[in-house]
Amino acid sequence: MNLFRRFCRPEYVEDIEGDLHERYQLRLQRQGRAKAYRRFIKEVLLLFRPGIVRPLFKIRSNSIDMFKINLKIAFRNIRRYQRTFLINLIGLSTGLASVLFIYLWVQDEKKVDQGFTDGDQLYQVMIFSQQPDQVHKSDALPLPLGNYLREEIPQLDKVTMTSGIWQQLHLEANGTKVKVAGQMAEPEYFTLLDYPFLAGDPATAL
């Protein structure tokens, strides 16, 4: 009965315990001690159900009232200290916006070169120039830089240079001339960036 008293709601203990003992005594006389005891244990276990089991956590009845009071105090403080509230709000908004922009920038940078075989070994050289009010970043590099990197940094496995994107290139093949937008690159380009080809051979494409 100790287990029953522990999980049962206090207001039901006396009535339910009396009924259990009464039925136990009747079965004890009719069916014997062993069967009466097994049936008694079964009935106790069947009492583990909502409405009889006491709650694990006590819910305070004044929690809603306390929330309303705290909310009123918060609004009063906002009205009383408007400047401080605005400064804190601007600081919080700026901080959250900065974190969001940094996260988006990092995610965008991590997507670069993810589709290539050796994407973790690919690097792009950039130029940073100090301007009066900002730092300017550019991927427009002088073409001789490619040979310089090959000669001065032999640890580099492969180096390739590309031109800027031209809006109009004049191409001719089998007597047919076309004007297309495109970009020129060195022969090592497709050995570094293994794009899937629909037709042709990457080794001889450039």
N, C-alpha and C positions, 0 to 999 in steps of 0.2 A: 504493500500500500504506500510505501514511501515514494516510489516512482510516480504513482498516481497523484499524490499530493503535490509533487513538485511541478508537474506539467499542467494540472487542472486549474482552472480559474478559482480563486478562493471562495467566491460566492456560490459555486456549485459543489464544492467538495463534500459538505455535510450530506446533502440530499443524495448525490450519486453514490457516495460511500455506503450510505445506509441501504440503498437498493442492492448494491453489489453483495453486501454481507447477507442480506435477507435471502437472495437467490442462491448464494453459496450454501447456506444452512439447509435449504430445501433439497438441493441436489446431494448434499452430503448424506442426508437420510435416505434418499431414494436410490442414488447411483454409486455411492461409496466415495471415499476420500480422494482417490486418484482422479476419477473422472470429474468430480466437482472442482478440484484444484485446476485441472487443465482448462475447463470451461471458464473458470474465474479469470485466469491469465488471458484467455482469448478476449473476454469482454473488456478487460482493462486496456488491451492493445487497440481494440476497435474504438476506444474513446479518443484516440489521436486524430482529431478532425477539427476543422475551423469552428469556432463558437465555443468549444470546450477548452482547447489548449490556450494557455495564457500567452499573451504577446511577448516576443523576445525583447522588444525595446519599448520602453514606456514613452508614449507620446504626450507631450505637455499640451494641455488644453489651451494655454495662453500663448502659444507660439504665434498665432495669427495676430493677436493683439500686440505682441512685442514687435512683430514685423511692421505693423502700421505705425507704432510709435517711432521706431527707427527711421522709417521713411519720412515721417513728419520732421524729425530732427535733421535729417539730411537736407530736406528742402529749405528749412530755416537757415542752416549753415550756408547753403548756396546763395540765398538772398542776402545774408549778412556779409559774406566774404566773396562778393562777385568777382573782384579782380583776381584774387587767389585762385578761385575756381576756374576762371578763364585761362589763366596761365597754366594750371595743371592740365586742363583739357587740351589746350594747344600742344603742350609737351607730349601728352599721351598720344594724341592723334598723329603728331609728327613722328614719334617713335614707331608706332604701329605701321605707318605708311612706309617708313624707311626699311623696316624689317621685311615688309611685303615686297618692295621693289628689289631689295637685295636678294631675296629668295627667288623671285622670278628671273633675275639676271643670272644667278648661279645655275638655275635649272636650264636656262637657255644655253649657257656656255657648256654645260655637261652634255647637251644633245649633239654638239659638234663632233664629227668624225666617229659617231657611234656605229655607223653602218659599215665601216671598213674592217678588214681583217686585223690590221695592226693599228687600230684607232688610238690605243693608249700610247703609241710610240710616234704619233704624228704631231708636229708642232708648226705653227704659223708665226712667221716673223712679222712684227709690227713696228711702226715708227711712232714714237711719242715726242711731241714738240711742245715746249712750254710757251703758252700765249699769255698776254698780260693778265687775263682774267680766268683762264682755264687751261687745262692740258688737252691738247688735240691728239687724237689717235688716228692713224691711217695705215692701210695695208698697201699703199702705193710705194713700191721700193724701186731703187735704180736697178736695171737689168744686170750690170756687172757684179752686183752683190752675190749672185748665184755662184759664179766662178771663184769669187773671194772666199765664200764659205767652204767650197769644196777643197780649196788649197790650204786654207788656214785652220780648218777644223776637220781633220781626217776622220774623227770619230763619227761623223755623220755618215750614215749608210747611203742615203740618197738625198739629192736636193733637186727641186724643180722650181722654175719660175713661170709666172703667168702674167699676161698683160691685163690691163683693165678691160671692162666690158665695152666693146665697140657697138654702137647702135647700127652701123651699116658696114658690112664687110662684102667685098666683091669676090665671089667664088665662081670657079669655072670647072666643069667636069663633062667630058665627052661632048665638047662644043656647046654646052648649055651654061649660061651665065645667070647667076642669081645674086640678089642682095639680101643679106640676113644679118641679124644681130648676133654677135658671138664674142669669143675670147680666144686668144692664142696662148699656147703653152709649150713647154719643152717636152722632148720625147719621154722623159722619165715620169711624166705626169700620171699616166695610167698604170705605172708600176707601183706608185705610191697609193693612189686612190683607185681601188679595184671596183669601178662602176660596172654593173652588169650591162653587157652589150646585147642589143637585139640582133645586130648583124655586124660582121666584120671582126677583125682581130685587134685587140688592144695593143699588141706589140708593134703593129705596123700602122696604127691609126694616126700617129703624129710623125 
